[in-house]
Amino acid sequence: MMTTAIFLRCLKPKAMNLRIISYYIGISLLLVASLMAISAMVAVLSPGDESLVPLLYSAAVTALAGCFPLIFVSKKAERLNFKEGNVIVVGSWCFACLFGMIPYLMYGGQFSFINALFESVSGFTTTGASILNDIDSLPKGLQFWRISTAWAGGIGIVTLFASIMSRSFNRNLLSAAEISQMALQPFEGERKRFFANRMLVTYLALTLLTIFALRLTGMPWFDSVTNAMSACSTCGFCNHDASIAFYGSNAAEIVLTFAMLASGLNFGLLFLSFVRGSNRNLLNSEATRIFLILICIAIAIICTDLVLEGGYGSAWTALKDAAFQVVSIATTTGFATKDTNLWPAMSVAVLIICSLVCGCSGSTSGGIKIDRVLLAMKGINIKVGSALSPRLVQAVRIDGEIRPYSQVSDAFGYIFCYLVIIVAAAAVNIAFGLDLTTGITASIACIGNVGPGFGEVGSMANYASFPVVLKFTCLLEMLIGRLEIFPVLYLMRTRGLFITS
């Protein structure tokens, strides 16, 4: 009923152009169709691949749906406004997820309607939560499609097609609607309109570098490509039920640890650091430094805990496992080499904290983001300082630059909404029969796009046993978390969509 009410409310005649909205959503569907076609090519290269027909049919249906508004709707040279840009972003993600489940549905097997939708949403949002109990049995074409959704979702569906648009105003507006403004904070005074392109170049370069590095460890080409795409999108989908533990390769784990860590950093800063050699680089970023310091502290705590309480006889093994799992969870990737359900309570607590804060803005990771936490902590410090010394004028500074109070307020608002959603979803999970640990950590894992939690959704488990209603609430959490909450709230507050002449 609530969804219907929101939809009817949106239909009230108040200046929003459905023509241009449908045009851009159509472009996003063509992007999805092209990924399906590439996956079908992978199926062609795998003799007897049963996913070829489902992928070809799905590509045709999705391409037809995407072409329809492009053929019959005249885009002209219209400029988007903020509301239209926001609706395009949310609509593109929703339609991509809906059409993205078609290959799964046609393939059948473990994919009921809700399971297919869950897997599609989990992929596009880079959550990495799965309902599959036998991933190894999937044909390569479908496995590649599963990873492709994550790779496209990592950089952003709208950012991908916006980067090739000719009209810079609309390109910038769409990118700004999908990319958090927190990601742009380190670039005050720079030409921000190039940020999306910098992200895309960095994303491609990091993915290619990881592919070749994994191949050098002895991993097969197909697995090198899919695991690199999954690591750089911080999704954590793997071609095997045992995740990265399947390979038993220390070298592969080290490569993936660095790939995940790099993918949790601001891509714009990575670009400036390694391509342009700018002064605005990773080492000069306060948020990056704090993130890396916290990662090191978490690894040290868990490593010590594993040696003292976890039964690890080797400090090197404890360090390797701790580093991989901390980076995997803190960047919201969700790859696994060990069953963290079996780890001591202190280690579990640290990993849960990591899954809340997560990586940097401008990365492919989800979660609250260290940038917002930094702003909020400095805002609290200013509040306490002003109470103790009312005459003292203080300002929040990040990287030496004063941040307006509106940014601090936005950080507090986002964190508040984030925690409210976690509590509400956890309450629903527990009300429908999940135990406390599973209910709470599943909620944290879904809103943060982390994937694995603890209990029934641990690092070596999945969401297959969840009832239908909880799978639906979980996928809603994934979407809301990937869109960073506010675009969804903006859509709910939109007064109307109206087709202008």
NUGUNU-833372 format. One record per residue (C-alpha): residue number from 0; x, y, z. Coordinates in pm, 1 decimal. Example, Ala and Ser with C-alpha at 12.3 -4.5 7.8 and 13.67 -1.06 7.14 Angstrom:
REC   seq          X          Y          Z
REC     0     1230.0     -450.0      780.0
REC     1     1367.0     -106.0      714.0
END
This chain:
REC   seq          X          Y          Z
REC     0        0.0        0.0        0.0
REC     1      281.1      242.0       84.4
REC     2      450.0      183.2     -254.0
REC     3      117.0      242.1     -432.9
REC     4       61.7      562.8     -239.2
REC     5      407.9      690.9     -328.4
REC     6      350.1      603.8     -695.7
REC     7       12.3      781.8     -706.4
REC     8      163.6     1079.5     -530.9
REC     9      432.2     1095.2     -797.6
REC    10      168.4     1107.4    -1070.3
REC    11       34.4     1440.5     -951.4
REC    12       88.1     1694.7    -1230.6
REC    13      392.4     1887.7    -1128.4
REC    14      665.0     1957.4    -1379.2
REC    15      874.8     1657.4    -1449.9
REC    16      944.0     1543.9    -1801.2
REC    17      880.0     1172.2    -1851.2
REC    18     1012.6     1185.9    -2205.9
REC    19     1367.3     1268.6    -2112.3
REC    20     1352.8     1041.4    -1806.0
REC    21     1248.2      743.1    -2017.4
REC    22     1515.8      830.4    -2273.6
REC    23     1799.5      804.3    -2025.4
REC    24     1658.2      496.7    -1853.2
REC    25     1645.6      341.1    -2198.9
REC    26     2018.7      409.6    -2239.0
REC    27     2087.4      232.8    -1910.1
REC    28     1892.9      -71.6    -2032.4
REC    29     2100.1      -77.8    -2351.3
REC    30     2410.3      -88.2    -2131.5
REC    31     2262.4     -384.4    -1942.0
REC    32     2177.1     -555.4    -2273.2
REC    33     2534.7     -511.1    -2395.4
REC    34     2666.2     -681.7    -2079.8
REC    35     2423.1     -968.6    -2142.5
REC    36     2553.1     -996.0    -2499.5
REC    37     2913.7    -1010.2    -2376.8
REC    38     2813.5    -1281.7    -2129.2
REC    39     2650.6    -1471.0    -2416.3
REC    40     2982.4    -1452.6    -2603.8
REC    41     3149.1    -1612.1    -2302.6
REC    42     2885.5    -1886.6    -2320.0
REC    43     2964.1    -1937.3    -2690.2
REC    44     3329.2    -1997.2    -2599.9
REC    45     3220.7    -2263.8    -2349.5
REC    46     3092.3    -2566.5    -2544.3
REC    47     2759.2    -2696.0    -2415.7
REC    48     2697.0    -2386.7    -2202.4
REC    49     2328.4    -2397.3    -2105.6
REC    50     2309.8    -2024.0    -2035.5
REC    51     2360.2    -1919.8    -2399.8
REC    52     1991.8    -1912.6    -2495.7
REC    53     1876.8    -1740.2    -2172.8
REC    54     2144.3    -1473.7    -2214.3
REC    55     2070.9    -1411.9    -2583.6
REC    56     1695.9    -1393.6    -2522.6
REC    57     1745.4    -1163.8    -2223.3
REC    58     1978.0     -937.6    -2422.9
REC    59     1720.2     -909.7    -2702.0
REC    60     1432.4     -832.2    -2463.3
REC    61     1635.2     -578.4    -2267.7
REC    62     1768.8     -411.7    -2583.4
REC    63     1415.5     -385.4    -2722.3
REC    64     1292.9     -227.4    -2398.6
REC    65     1586.7       14.2    -2405.8
REC    66     1543.7      108.0    -2771.3
REC    67     1172.8      183.2    -2742.6
REC    68     1206.3      522.4    -2570.5
REC    69     1505.8      612.9    -2787.1
REC    70     1307.0      553.4    -3105.8
REC    71      969.4      693.2    -3007.1
REC    72     1070.2      964.2    -2760.7
REC    73     1231.5     1280.7    -2888.7
REC    74     1506.3     1388.3    -2648.3
REC    75     1575.7     1714.6    -2830.5
REC    76     1830.9     1930.0    -2647.7
REC    77     1656.2     1950.7    -2313.6
REC    78     1841.9     2018.2    -1993.1
REC    79     1772.7     1800.5    -1693.1
REC    80     1680.5     1947.1    -1358.2
REC    81     1769.4     1798.8    -1019.6
REC    82     1443.2     1606.8     -975.5
REC    83     1463.4     1453.1    -1321.2
REC    84     1824.7     1353.8    -1268.2
REC    85     1736.0     1189.7     -938.2
REC    86     1445.4      995.7    -1090.6
REC    87     1670.5      881.6    -1377.5
REC    88     1931.2      747.6    -1134.0
REC    89     1683.3      561.5     -912.2
REC    90     1481.8      442.4    -1212.6
REC    91     1791.2      319.4    -1397.7
REC    92     1898.8      110.4    -1099.5
REC    93     1552.3      -36.6    -1047.3
REC    94     1500.3     -125.1    -1413.5
REC    95     1853.4     -265.9    -1443.9
REC    96     1785.0     -496.6    -1149.4
REC    97     1447.4     -603.9    -1287.3
REC    98     1577.6     -683.8    -1636.0
REC    99     1896.3     -823.5    -1488.1
REC   100     1706.3    -1111.0    -1329.3
REC   101     1573.1    -1239.8    -1665.5
REC   102     1877.9    -1460.6    -1742.6
REC   103     1845.5    -1622.3    -1400.2
REC   104     1472.5    -1681.9    -1440.6
REC   105     1515.0    -1835.4    -1784.0
REC   106     1795.8    -2059.0    -1664.5
REC   107     1580.9    -2188.2    -1378.2
REC   108     1726.6    -2432.4    -1130.1
REC   109     1781.4    -2253.8     -799.8
REC   110     1631.0    -1931.8     -936.2
REC   111     1271.2    -1871.9     -835.0
REC   112     1136.3    -1520.3     -899.7
REC   113     1246.6    -1382.0     -563.0
REC   114     1582.7    -1562.4     -580.2
REC   115     1651.7    -1427.0     -929.8
REC   116     1559.8    -1073.7     -820.9
REC   117     1769.8    -1108.0     -504.8
REC   118     2076.7    -1222.2     -698.5
REC   119     2031.2     -945.4     -956.0
REC   120     1997.7     -671.2     -693.4
REC   121     2285.6     -815.2     -491.9
REC   122     2506.2     -805.7     -800.6
REC   123     2422.1     -456.7     -926.2
REC   124     2448.5     -308.4     -576.9
REC   125     2781.3     -492.8     -527.4
REC   126     2650.2     -646.8     -206.0
REC   127     2764.3     -998.9     -289.5
REC   128     2496.3    -1167.7      -78.6
REC   129     2376.9    -1482.0     -252.0
REC   130     2095.2    -1734.3     -243.6
REC   131     2295.4    -1995.3     -436.3
REC   132     2388.4    -2323.8     -271.0
REC   133     2578.0    -2458.9     -571.2
REC   134     2765.0    -2180.0     -749.4
REC   135     3020.6    -2420.8     -895.9
REC   136     2752.5    -2588.0    -1109.8
REC   137     2652.1    -2266.2    -1288.6
REC   138     2758.9    -2243.9    -1654.8
REC   139     3036.2    -1995.8    -1730.2
REC   140     2810.3    -1762.3    -1926.4
REC   141     2579.9    -1715.6    -1628.0
REC   142     2873.7    -1687.3    -1389.2
REC   143     3018.6    -1410.2    -1603.8
REC   144     2681.2    -1235.5    -1617.2
REC   145     2661.6    -1253.6    -1238.4
REC   146     3003.2    -1088.2    -1206.4
REC   147     2926.6     -835.8    -1483.9
REC   148     2633.0     -696.6    -1289.7
REC   149     2867.5     -634.8     -997.3
REC   150     3134.1     -470.3    -1213.1
REC   151     2881.7     -233.2    -1373.5
REC   152     2729.2     -157.1    -1035.5
REC   153     3067.8      -85.5     -882.9
REC   154     3135.2      224.1    -1089.9
REC   155     2765.1      306.3    -1124.2
REC   156     2523.4      229.0    -1404.9
REC   157     2444.3      592.5    -1474.6
REC   158     2808.3      701.4    -1442.9
REC   159     2903.7      446.5    -1708.6
REC   160     2668.7      583.2    -1973.6
REC   161     2699.6      943.9    -1854.0
REC   162     3073.5      935.7    -1919.2
REC   163     3013.2      905.5    -2295.2
REC   164     2734.5     1163.6    -2318.6
REC   165     2789.6     1466.1    -2538.9
REC   166     2602.1     1726.2    -2334.2
REC   167     2828.9     1812.4    -2041.0
REC   168     2552.2     1973.2    -1831.7
REC   169     2335.5     1662.4    -1826.3
REC   170     2640.3     1438.0    -1785.7
REC   171     2754.6     1632.8    -1481.0
REC   172     2408.2     1643.3    -1328.4
REC   173     2355.4     1267.2    -1363.3
REC   174     2698.7     1188.9    -1224.7
REC   175     2635.3     1420.9     -931.6
REC   176     2302.5     1249.0     -862.8
REC   177     2469.2      906.6     -848.4
REC   178     2811.4      990.5     -701.3
REC   179     2803.2     1113.9     -343.4
REC   180     2907.1     1475.7     -302.5
REC   181     3131.3     1352.9      -22.1
REC   182     3350.6     1204.7     -295.4
REC   183     3412.3     1551.3     -440.0
REC   184     3524.6     1718.1     -117.2
REC   185     3899.2     1664.8     -177.3
REC   186     3869.2     1847.6     -509.9
REC   187     3767.3     2198.0     -404.8
REC   188     3891.4     2433.4     -673.7
REC   189     3949.5     2150.1     -923.1
REC   190     3739.8     2081.4    -1231.8
REC   191     3488.7     1845.9    -1069.6
REC   192     3310.4     1773.3    -1395.3
REC   193     3592.4     1533.4    -1483.8
REC   194     3557.4     1332.2    -1162.8
REC   195     3336.3     1060.4    -1317.6
REC   196     3584.0     1014.0    -1603.5
REC   197     3871.8      989.1    -1356.9
REC   198     3680.4      724.4    -1163.3
REC   199     3616.1      523.3    -1479.4
REC   200     3978.5      538.5    -1598.4
REC   201     4104.9      436.9    -1254.0
REC   202     3846.2      158.9    -1231.6
REC   203     3947.4       11.3    -1567.2
REC   204     4318.8       37.2    -1491.1
REC   205     4280.1     -122.9    -1147.3
REC   206     4069.9     -406.4    -1289.0
REC   207     4320.8     -483.6    -1565.9
REC   208     4615.1     -467.8    -1326.2
REC   209     4440.7     -710.3    -1088.8
REC   210     4356.1     -950.9    -1371.5
REC   211     4719.6     -985.6    -1478.0
REC   212     4844.5    -1002.5    -1119.6
REC   213     4603.5    -1288.2    -1042.9
REC   214     4703.7    -1468.5    -1360.4
REC   215     5066.2    -1451.9    -1247.3
REC   216     4967.4    -1636.5     -929.3
REC   217     4856.7    -1933.0    -1143.0
REC   218     4484.3    -1863.9    -1132.9
REC   219     4303.1    -1960.9    -1460.1
REC   220     4223.1    -1675.5    -1698.9
REC   221     3846.9    -1694.7    -1649.6
REC   222     3877.8    -1692.2    -1271.8
REC   223     4137.7    -1414.6    -1286.4
REC   224     3900.2    -1194.5    -1485.4
REC   225     3592.3    -1261.9    -1273.5
REC   226     3768.7    -1235.4     -937.2
REC   227     3941.2     -912.9    -1043.6
REC   228     3608.1     -764.5    -1153.8
REC   229     3450.9     -872.7     -827.4
REC   230     3736.2     -741.0     -610.7
REC   231     3753.4     -401.5     -782.6
REC   232     3376.5     -357.8     -761.4
REC   233     3399.9     -464.6     -392.3
REC   234     3119.4     -713.3     -451.6
REC   235     3272.2    -1043.2     -345.8
REC   236     3089.2    -1270.3     -589.9
REC   237     3307.5    -1570.9     -665.2
REC   238     3270.7    -1865.4     -903.2
REC   239     3303.0    -2113.5     -617.2
REC   240     3098.3    -2188.5     -306.8
REC   241     3414.6    -2181.4      -93.7
REC   242     3494.1    -1828.8     -219.4
REC   243     3868.8    -1749.2     -235.0
REC   244     3943.2    -2036.8        3.9
REC   245     3883.0    -2263.1     -299.9
REC   246     4220.8    -2168.9     -449.0
REC   247     4433.5    -2219.1     -137.4
REC   248     4680.8    -1966.2     -276.4
REC   249     4864.3    -1722.8      -50.9
REC   250     4979.0    -1523.8     -353.7
REC   251     4621.5    -1480.9     -481.3
REC   252     4505.0    -1373.8     -136.0
REC   253     4778.4    -1108.2     -116.9
REC   254     4691.8     -973.2     -463.1
REC   255     4323.0     -957.9     -379.4
REC   256     4392.4     -793.0      -43.2
REC   257     4572.8     -504.6     -215.8
REC   258     4310.1     -486.9     -492.2
REC   259     4026.4     -464.7     -240.0
REC   260     4212.6     -206.1      -33.3
REC   261     4279.5       11.5     -339.2
REC   262     3912.7      -18.6     -440.8
REC   263     3810.5      112.8      -99.2
REC   264     4001.6      438.4     -156.3
REC   265     3883.7      751.0     -336.6
REC   266     3932.4      679.8     -708.0
REC   267     3981.2     1047.3     -785.4
REC   268     4270.5     1060.8     -540.3
REC   269     4413.8      741.1     -687.1
REC   270     4402.8      905.3    -1028.9
REC   271     4572.8     1221.5     -907.0
REC   272     4835.2     1022.9     -715.1
REC   273     4942.4      779.4     -986.1
REC   274     4849.9      953.6    -1311.7
REC   275     4900.3     1323.2    -1250.3
REC   276     5126.4     1324.0     -946.2
REC   277     4916.3     1603.9     -793.9
REC   278     4961.4     1747.8     -444.6
REC   279     4603.3     1638.8     -382.3
REC   280     4692.9     1276.5     -335.7
REC   281     4629.7      983.2     -105.9
REC   282     4899.1     1073.0      147.2
REC   283     4762.8     1426.1      184.1
REC   284     4405.1     1306.7      237.4
REC   285     4305.0     1302.0      602.9
REC   286     4021.2     1055.2      543.3
REC   287     4252.6      815.3      358.1
REC   288     4515.8      827.5      631.7
REC   289     4261.0      760.4      904.5
REC   290     4105.7      476.9      703.3
REC   291     4441.6      306.7      652.9
REC   292     4537.2      355.8     1019.0
REC   293     4207.0      202.5     1133.6
REC   294     4260.3      -91.0      897.4
REC   295     4603.6     -152.8     1051.1
REC   296     4464.4     -128.0     1404.4
REC   297     4181.7     -373.7     1322.5
REC   298     4427.2     -619.4     1168.0
REC   299     4657.0     -596.1     1471.8
REC   300     4370.9     -654.6     1717.4
REC   301     4230.8     -953.3     1527.8
REC   302     4574.9    -1102.8     1463.1
REC   303     4655.8    -1087.3     1834.8
REC   304     4313.5    -1226.7     1925.5
REC   305     4352.4    -1517.7     1683.5
REC   306     4690.3    -1611.0     1827.4
REC   307     4580.4    -1580.7     2192.1
REC   308     4219.9    -1703.4     2172.5
REC   309     4161.1    -1842.6     1825.8
REC   310     4396.4    -2139.0     1834.7
REC   311     4631.3    -2006.7     1565.9
REC   312     4978.5    -2147.2     1619.0
REC   313     5141.0    -1933.9     1348.3
REC   314     5152.7    -1555.0     1377.4
REC   315     5204.4    -1530.1      997.6
REC   316     4887.9    -1730.1      925.9
REC   317     4692.7    -1522.2     1176.6
REC   318     4823.0    -1199.3     1019.2
REC   319     4741.2    -1317.7      665.1
REC   320     4387.5    -1427.0      754.3
REC   321     4322.2    -1118.2      966.2
REC   322     4444.2     -883.1      692.7
REC   323     4234.8    -1050.2      423.2
REC   324     3912.0    -1058.2      623.8
REC   325     3948.8     -706.3      766.3
REC   326     4013.4     -556.3      423.1
REC   327     3737.1     -768.8      268.7
REC   328     3477.1     -654.3      522.3
REC   329     3598.4     -294.5      561.6
REC   330     3581.1     -240.5      183.9
REC   331     3243.1     -424.9      172.2
REC   332     3382.3     -684.8      -69.0
REC   333     3287.7     -994.5      127.8
REC   334     3540.2    -1242.1      -11.3
REC   335     3620.4    -1516.5      239.3
REC   336     3911.3    -1744.9      314.0
REC   337     3795.4    -1854.8      659.1
REC   338     3466.5    -1910.4      841.1
REC   339     3465.9    -1603.9     1065.2
REC   340     3173.9    -1748.1     1263.5
REC   341     3438.4    -1962.9     1434.6
REC   342     3656.9    -1668.7     1533.3
REC   343     3670.5    -1531.3     1892.8
REC   344     3415.5    -1272.4     2007.1
REC   345     3664.6     -983.2     1997.4
REC   346     3748.1    -1053.1     1633.4
REC   347     3379.6    -1073.6     1544.0
REC   348     3310.1     -741.7     1717.1
REC   349     3592.6     -568.8     1527.2
REC   350     3466.1     -704.9     1193.9
REC   351     3113.2     -580.7     1269.4
REC   352     3252.3     -231.5     1335.2
REC   353     3445.2     -253.9     1007.8
REC   354     3123.8     -341.8      823.7
REC   355     2958.3      -26.3      959.1
REC   356     3224.4      235.2      882.8
REC   357     3372.6       87.9      562.3
REC   358     3576.5      262.5      292.8
REC   359     3621.9      612.8      152.7
REC   360     3378.9      819.5      -49.2
REC   361     3454.8      803.9     -419.9
REC   362     3536.5      433.6     -399.1
REC   363     3327.8      131.4     -494.7
REC   364     3271.4       33.6     -131.9
REC   365     2946.7       84.3       57.1
REC   366     2875.9      157.0      422.4
REC   367     2866.1      487.6      607.2
REC   368     3210.5      587.8      470.5
REC   369     3503.5      708.8      677.6
REC   370     3459.2     1063.8      539.2
REC   371     3119.4     1101.7      705.3
REC   372     3244.6      954.0     1030.2
REC   373     3535.5     1201.1     1025.8
REC   374     3302.2     1495.5      964.9
REC   375     3065.3     1381.9     1239.5
REC   376     3346.6     1331.2     1492.5
REC   377     3489.1     1676.2     1418.7
REC   378     3140.1     1823.1     1444.1
REC   379     3096.6     1664.6     1786.9
REC   380     3435.3     1799.1     1893.5
REC   381     3334.5     2150.5     1786.4
REC   382     3003.8     2114.9     1972.1
REC   383     3175.5     2009.7     2293.6
REC   384     3439.2     2281.2     2252.9
REC   385     3178.8     2555.1     2201.6
REC   386     2991.4     2441.5     2512.1
REC   387     3309.2     2464.2     2721.2
REC   388     3428.5     2789.5     2560.7
REC   389     3126.2     2978.0     2417.1
REC   390     3337.7     3270.5     2294.0
REC   391     3575.5     3047.3     2101.6
REC   392     3500.3     3046.5     1727.8
REC   393     3580.5     2707.6     1574.9
REC   394     3530.3     2549.8     1234.6
REC   395     3539.9     2197.4     1098.0
REC   396     3847.6     2154.3      882.3
REC   397     3923.9     1862.1      650.9
REC   398     4260.2     1857.8      474.5
REC   399     4319.5     2209.3      603.9
REC   400     4004.4     2352.4      442.6
REC   401     3696.1     2475.4      629.5
REC   402     3385.3     2268.8      567.4
REC   403     3046.3     2440.1      586.3
REC   404     2806.8     2339.6      860.9
REC   405     2569.8     2200.1      595.6
REC   406     2819.4     1921.6      519.9
REC   407     2849.6     1833.6      887.1
REC   408     2470.6     1835.2      915.2
REC   409     2443.3     1610.4      608.4
REC   410     2687.2     1363.7      765.0
REC   411     2485.2     1350.8     1087.5
REC   412     2160.7     1313.4      890.1
REC   413     2299.3     1031.9      678.8
REC   414     2439.0      840.2      977.1
REC   415     2107.2      880.9     1161.0
REC   416     1903.8      750.3      865.7
REC   417     2154.0      467.4      814.9
REC   418     2125.9      347.1     1174.6
REC   419     1746.3      381.1     1177.0
REC   420     1722.4      158.0      869.1
REC   421     1954.3      -98.6     1030.6
REC   422     1741.3     -111.4     1345.7
REC   423     1411.7     -128.1     1153.5
REC   424     1531.3     -402.6      918.1
REC   425     1689.5     -597.9     1204.5
REC   426     1357.9     -584.0     1391.6
REC   427     1180.1     -724.0     1085.2
REC   428     1442.1     -999.7     1051.2
REC   429     1404.2    -1103.9     1413.3
REC   430     1024.0    -1081.8     1397.2
REC   431     1027.8    -1334.3     1111.4
REC   432     1230.3    -1588.8     1302.7
REC   433     1598.9    -1503.5     1266.1
REC   434     1818.1    -1517.9     1572.6
REC   435     1959.4    -1193.9     1716.0
REC   436     2307.1    -1226.6     1565.4
REC   437     2181.5    -1318.6     1218.7
REC   438     1904.5    -1057.2     1220.6
REC   439     2126.5     -765.4     1316.3
REC   440     2433.8     -852.6     1108.0
REC   441     2223.7     -938.1      801.3
REC   442     2068.7     -591.7      823.8
REC   443     2412.8     -428.2      857.2
REC   444     2550.0     -637.7      570.3
REC   445     2266.1     -550.4      332.6
REC   446     2243.3     -174.6      393.2
REC   447     2622.8     -150.2      377.3
REC   448     2645.8     -372.6       65.9
REC   449     2887.4     -595.1      257.0
REC   450     2726.9     -933.4      184.8
REC   451     2830.9    -1169.8      462.7
REC   452     2739.9    -1114.3      825.6
REC   453     2746.8    -1361.7     1111.3
REC   454     2526.4    -1643.9     1230.6
REC   455     2326.1    -1797.3      946.5
REC   456     2475.8    -1545.0      698.5
REC   457     2841.7    -1596.0      789.8
REC   458     3132.3    -1575.3      548.8
REC   459     3082.9    -1937.4      434.9
REC   460     2700.4    -1925.6      432.8
REC   461     2432.2    -1742.5      232.4
REC   462     2076.4    -1608.1      236.1
REC   463     1908.6    -1909.8       71.7
REC   464     1719.0    -2013.4      386.7
REC   465     1557.1    -1671.5      437.5
REC   466     1178.6    -1656.9      389.0
REC   467     1051.6    -1465.5       86.5
REC   468      952.9    -1155.9      284.3
REC   469     1302.0    -1122.1      433.5
REC   470     1470.1    -1169.7       96.9
REC   471     1255.2     -882.9      -28.6
REC   472     1337.9     -652.2      264.2
REC   473     1706.8     -739.7      226.1
REC   474     1713.8     -649.0     -142.6
REC   475     1536.8     -321.8      -63.6
REC   476     1809.8     -248.5      190.2
REC   477     2075.0     -324.7      -71.0
REC   478     1924.4      -76.1     -317.4
REC   479     1877.6      195.3      -57.1
REC   480     2232.7      148.0       66.8
REC   481     2387.3      151.9     -281.8
REC   482     2198.4      469.8     -372.0
REC   483     2313.6      618.4      -39.5
REC   484     1963.8      671.3      102.2
REC   485     1893.8     1031.6        4.8
REC   486     1808.0      976.5     -365.5
REC   487     1538.9      733.0     -249.6
REC   488     1411.5      984.3        6.8
REC   489     1408.5     1255.9     -260.9
REC   490     1199.9     1030.3     -483.2
REC   491      954.1      962.2     -201.0
REC   492      916.6     1335.8     -148.2
REC   493      874.6     1413.3     -517.4
REC   494      537.4     1579.9     -572.2
REC   495      480.2     1467.2     -926.8
REC   496      592.4     1336.0    -1262.5
REC   497      437.8     1515.1    -1555.0
REC   498      487.1     1474.4    -1927.8
REC   499      555.4     1816.3    -2070.2
REC   500      479.2     1899.6    -2426.2
END
